[in-house]
Amino acid sequence: MKKNSRAYGDIFTIKNILDAAGVDLNNISDAPSANQTAGETIRSAGIVIVIVIEYKNVPFKKASIVLLTIHLPL
C-alpha cells in the first residue's frame, strides 16, 4: 500500500487492486461486448471489479482500532 501523509487510512492504487484480482489489462477480453476477433484487450474493453470491504472496531488498550478485511469475489 502506498503511504500519503495528507490522507488518513489505507490507500490502494489501481495496480494493487488489479494485481489482487489477477488482472492483466493487456490480456484479450472475454466480455460479451468485446471485439474478440480483433483481439480487443481488457484495457480497451473495460472491466468491472467488485470489492467488498468488511471492518470491525476492536478495543485495544484505551483506544480502538479498526480491522479491515477486503474480499475480491472470484
N, CA, C and O atoms as a DFTB+ gen file, in Angstrom:
296 C
 N C O
     1  1       0.821      -1.171       0.000
     2  2       0.000       0.000       0.000
     3  2       0.873       1.245       0.000
     4  3       1.953       1.282       0.590
     5  1       0.378       2.234      -0.666
     6  2       1.088       3.492      -0.751
     7  2       0.771       4.363       0.462
     8  3      -0.359       4.356       0.952
     9  1       1.739       5.098       0.940
    10  2       1.537       5.996       2.072
    11  2       1.343       7.418       1.556
    12  3       2.008       7.841       0.610
    13  1       0.432       8.144       2.184
    14  2       0.174       9.529       1.817
    15  2      -0.006      10.295       3.114
    16  3      -0.930      10.009       3.875
    17  1       0.850      11.250       3.376
    18  2       0.812      11.988       4.633
    19  2      -0.429      12.869       4.741
    20  3      -0.774      13.299       5.842
    21  1      -1.113      13.153       3.622
    22  2      -2.301      14.009       3.658
    23  2      -3.589      13.216       3.816
    24  3      -4.661      13.806       3.951
    25  1      -3.505      11.894       3.802
    26  2      -4.714      11.069       3.876
    27  2      -4.686      10.217       5.135
    28  3      -3.634       9.735       5.556
    29  1      -5.863      10.040       5.730
    30  2      -5.990       9.194       6.909
    31  2      -6.560       7.855       6.455
    32  3      -7.610       7.820       5.812
    33  1      -5.896       6.770       6.774
    34  2      -6.389       5.450       6.410
    35  2      -5.536       4.799       5.344
    36  3      -4.420       5.234       5.057
    37  1      -6.086       3.750       4.765
    38  2      -5.362       2.971       3.766
    39  2      -5.615       3.517       2.363
    40  3      -6.710       3.983       2.048
    41  1      -4.597       3.451       1.545
    42  2      -4.711       3.875       0.148
    43  2      -4.332       2.691      -0.719
    44  3      -3.249       2.127      -0.566
    45  1      -5.210       2.314      -1.619
    46  2      -4.950       1.230      -2.555
    47  2      -4.849       1.819      -3.949
    48  3      -5.758       2.516      -4.399
    49  1      -3.760       1.545      -4.630
    50  2      -3.634       2.008      -6.005
    51  2      -4.430       1.079      -6.924
    52  3      -4.773      -0.041      -6.544
    53  1      -4.712       1.547      -8.113
    54  2      -5.387       0.702      -9.096
    55  2      -4.530      -0.525      -9.379
    56  3      -5.065      -1.616      -9.573
    57  1      -3.214      -0.367      -9.405
    58  2      -2.318      -1.513      -9.617
    59  2      -2.496      -2.549      -8.510
    60  3      -2.542      -3.746      -8.793
    61  1      -2.599      -2.104      -7.240
    62  2      -2.833      -3.033      -6.124
    63  2      -4.106      -3.837      -6.345
    64  3      -4.125      -5.051      -6.140
    65  1      -5.156      -3.166      -6.758
    66  2      -6.452      -3.820      -6.948
    67  2      -6.403      -4.785      -8.128
    68  3      -6.899      -5.907      -8.027
    69  1      -5.812      -4.361      -9.247
    70  2      -5.703      -5.241     -10.420
    71  2      -4.840      -6.457     -10.111
    72  3      -5.167      -7.569     -10.524
    73  1      -3.737      -6.255      -9.387
    74  2      -2.871      -7.384      -9.014
    75  2      -3.611      -8.362      -8.105
    76  3      -3.514      -9.576      -8.284
    77  1      -4.356      -7.828      -7.124
    78  2      -5.105      -8.690      -6.208
    79  2      -6.169      -9.495      -6.949
    80  3      -6.471     -10.626      -6.569
    81  1      -6.735      -8.914      -8.001
    82  2      -7.765      -9.596      -8.785
    83  2      -7.158     -10.492      -9.862
    84  3      -7.882     -11.227     -10.533
    85  1      -5.829     -10.439     -10.035
    86  2      -5.162     -11.267     -11.041
    87  2      -5.451     -10.811     -12.457
    88  3      -5.544     -11.631     -13.370
    89  1      -5.592      -9.505     -12.647
    90  2      -5.958      -8.954     -13.952
    91  2      -4.741      -8.342     -14.632
    92  3      -3.991      -7.581     -14.021
    93  1      -4.553      -8.682     -15.903
    94  2      -3.565      -8.031     -16.759
    95  2      -4.344      -7.304     -17.840
    96  3      -5.010      -7.940     -18.657
    97  1      -4.270      -5.989     -17.855
    98  2      -5.069      -5.201     -18.794
    99  2      -4.720      -5.458     -20.254
   100  3      -5.483      -5.084     -21.145
   101  1      -3.586      -6.087     -20.510
   102  2      -3.193      -6.363     -21.890
   103  2      -3.690      -7.715     -22.392
   104  3      -3.472      -8.057     -23.554
   105  1      -4.359      -8.493     -21.529
   106  2      -4.938      -9.765     -21.975
   107  2      -6.165      -9.507     -22.848
   108  3      -6.803      -8.459     -22.749
   109  1      -6.484     -10.478     -23.702
   110  2      -7.667     -10.379     -24.556
   111  2      -8.908     -10.457     -23.664
   112  3      -9.005     -11.318     -22.789
   113  1      -9.848      -9.549     -23.901
   114  2     -11.075      -9.505     -23.107
   115  2     -12.018     -10.617     -23.527
   116  3     -12.140     -10.931     -24.711
   117  1     -12.694     -11.220     -22.530
   118  2     -13.720     -12.212     -22.845
   119  2     -15.115     -11.649     -22.568
   120  3     -16.084     -12.401     -22.464
   121  1     -15.209     -10.336     -22.453
   122  2     -16.507      -9.687     -22.243
   123  2     -17.380      -9.887     -23.482
   124  3     -16.875      -9.837     -24.604
   125  1     -18.673     -10.112     -23.295
   126  2     -19.563     -10.339     -24.435
   127  2     -19.553      -9.197     -25.453
   128  3     -19.745      -9.433     -26.646
   129  1     -19.332      -7.976     -24.996
   130  2     -19.351      -6.833     -25.913
   131  2     -17.992      -6.546     -26.553
   132  3     -17.893      -5.674     -27.416
   133  1     -16.951      -7.261     -26.145
   134  2     -15.603      -7.023     -26.688
   135  2     -15.479      -7.624     -28.083
   136  3     -16.091      -8.647     -28.388
   137  1     -14.687      -6.980     -28.915
   138  2     -14.422      -7.477     -30.264
   139  2     -13.275      -8.488     -30.170
   140  3     -12.105      -8.137     -30.327
   141  1     -13.633      -9.743     -29.913
   142  2     -12.629     -10.774     -29.686
   143  2     -11.908     -11.170     -30.969
   144  3     -10.742     -11.565     -30.921
   145  1     -12.584     -11.071     -32.121
   146  2     -11.896     -11.415     -33.383
   147  2     -10.793     -10.415     -33.691
   148  3      -9.816     -10.758     -34.356
   149  1     -10.937      -9.181     -33.216
   150  2      -9.893      -8.168     -33.418
   151  2      -8.883      -8.184     -32.277
   152  3      -7.906      -7.435     -32.302
   153  1      -9.115      -9.048     -31.261
   154  2      -8.182      -9.139     -30.132
   155  2      -8.271      -7.961     -29.186
   156  3      -7.257      -7.513     -28.650
   157  1      -9.488      -7.451     -28.973
   158  2      -9.659      -6.311     -28.071
   159  2      -9.221      -6.691     -26.651
   160  3      -9.620      -7.728     -26.122
   161  1      -8.407      -5.846     -26.057
   162  2      -7.864      -6.124     -24.727
   163  2      -8.812      -5.663     -23.631
   164  3      -9.750      -4.905     -23.874
   165  1      -8.547      -6.137     -22.424
   166  2      -9.310      -5.690     -21.259
   167  2      -9.138      -4.186     -21.086
   168  3     -10.075      -3.488     -20.699
   169  1      -7.940      -3.692     -21.373
   170  2      -7.658      -2.251     -21.266
   171  2      -8.610      -1.455     -22.149
   172  3      -9.081      -0.388     -21.755
   173  1      -8.887      -1.960     -23.316
   174  2      -9.762      -1.274     -24.266
   175  2     -11.241      -1.522     -23.970
   176  3     -12.050      -0.596     -24.032
   177  1     -11.591      -2.756     -23.650
   178  2     -12.994      -3.126     -23.442
   179  2     -13.513      -2.701     -22.073
   180  3     -14.702      -2.420     -21.918
   181  1     -12.628      -2.653     -21.080
   182  2     -13.029      -2.302     -19.724
   183  2     -13.247      -3.538     -18.868
   184  3     -13.312      -4.660     -19.371
   185  1     -13.358      -3.314     -17.582
   186  2     -13.535      -4.409     -16.629
   187  2     -14.312      -3.888     -15.427
   188  3     -14.240      -2.706     -15.090
   189  1     -15.052      -4.783     -14.787
   190  2     -15.752      -4.453     -13.550
   191  2     -15.144      -5.312     -12.447
   192  3     -15.058      -6.533     -12.578
   193  1     -14.724      -4.670     -11.364
   194  2     -14.185      -5.382     -10.212
   195  2     -15.034      -4.980      -9.004
   196  3     -15.192      -3.795      -8.709
   197  1     -15.570      -5.969      -8.319
   198  2     -16.384      -5.725      -7.129
   199  2     -15.504      -5.922      -5.909
   200  3     -14.845      -6.952      -5.770
   201  1     -15.495      -4.941      -5.032
   202  2     -14.705      -5.003      -3.809
   203  2     -15.656      -4.909      -2.619
   204  3     -16.416      -3.948      -2.497
   205  1     -15.610      -5.905      -1.753
   206  2     -16.421      -5.907      -0.538
   207  2     -15.492      -5.589       0.623
   208  3     -14.499      -6.283       0.837
   209  1     -15.810      -4.550       1.365
   210  2     -14.978      -4.144       2.499
   211  2     -15.738      -4.425       3.787
   212  3     -16.874      -3.983       3.962
   213  1     -15.098      -5.164       4.681
   214  2     -15.680      -5.508       5.975
   215  2     -14.766      -4.950       7.060
   216  3     -13.558      -5.184       7.030
   217  1     -15.317      -4.230       7.997
   218  2     -14.484      -3.703       9.077
   219  2     -15.168      -3.877      10.416
   220  3     -16.392      -3.975      10.504
   221  1     -14.347      -3.913      11.464
   222  2     -14.843      -4.061      12.830
   223  2     -14.018      -3.156      13.735
   224  3     -12.810      -3.009      13.549
   225  1     -14.672      -2.559      14.700
   226  2     -13.946      -1.831      15.734
   227  2     -13.585      -2.822      16.826
   228  3     -14.447      -3.549      17.320
   229  1     -12.333      -2.852      17.197
   230  2     -11.863      -3.785      18.218
   231  2     -11.186      -2.971      19.319
   232  3     -10.253      -2.216      19.043
   233  1     -11.648      -3.117      20.571
   234  2     -10.992      -2.377      21.664
   235  2      -9.515      -2.770      21.781
   236  3      -9.173      -3.952      21.755
   237  1      -8.678      -1.795      21.906
   238  2      -7.247      -2.021      22.048
   239  2      -6.735      -1.013      23.063
   240  3      -6.663       0.182      22.779
   241  1      -6.385      -1.491      24.229
   242  2      -5.994      -0.632      25.355
   243  2      -7.118       0.374      25.597
   244  3      -8.266      -0.035      25.768
   245  1      -6.828       1.669      25.617
   246  2      -7.871       2.653      25.882
   247  2      -8.414       3.261      24.598
   248  3      -9.350       4.060      24.640
   249  1      -7.863       2.909      23.502
   250  2      -8.341       3.417      22.219
   251  2      -8.999       2.263      21.473
   252  3      -9.111       1.159      22.006
   253  1      -9.419       2.508      20.287
   254  2      -9.944       1.405      19.484
   255  2      -9.244       1.407      18.133
   256  3      -8.857       2.457      17.620
   257  1      -9.090       0.238      17.574
   258  2      -8.502       0.106      16.253
   259  2      -9.547      -0.497      15.341
   260  3     -10.521      -1.089      15.806
   261  1      -9.350      -0.351      14.065
   262  2     -10.276      -0.895      13.084
   263  2      -9.580      -2.017      12.340
   264  3      -8.489      -1.829      11.801
   265  1     -10.208      -3.191      12.307
   266  2      -9.705      -4.298      11.497
   267  2     -10.404      -4.243      10.159
   268  3     -11.625      -4.102      10.101
   269  1      -9.658      -4.351       9.096
   270  2     -10.209      -4.237       7.756
   271  2      -9.921      -5.510       6.981
   272  3      -8.773      -5.948       6.915
   273  1     -10.943      -6.104       6.398
   274  2     -10.792      -7.267       5.556
   275  2     -11.374      -6.930       4.196
   276  3     -12.508      -6.459       4.110
   277  1     -10.635      -7.158       3.154
   278  2     -11.124      -6.869       1.809
   279  2     -11.250      -8.170       1.052
   280  3     -10.309      -8.962       1.011
   281  1     -12.410      -8.398       0.448
   282  2     -12.670      -9.603      -0.324
   283  2     -12.845      -9.226      -1.776
   284  3     -13.606      -8.311      -2.092
   285  1     -12.155      -9.915      -2.660
   286  2     -12.373      -9.767      -4.089
   287  2     -13.075     -11.036      -4.563
   288  3     -12.431     -12.073      -4.726
   289  1     -14.389     -10.968      -4.785
   290  2     -15.112     -12.164      -5.215
   291  2     -14.543     -12.694      -6.520
   292  3     -14.195     -11.918      -7.410
   293  1     -14.447     -14.003      -6.635
   294  2     -13.938     -14.594      -7.867
   295  2     -15.069     -14.996      -8.760
   296  3     -14.838     -15.516      -9.852
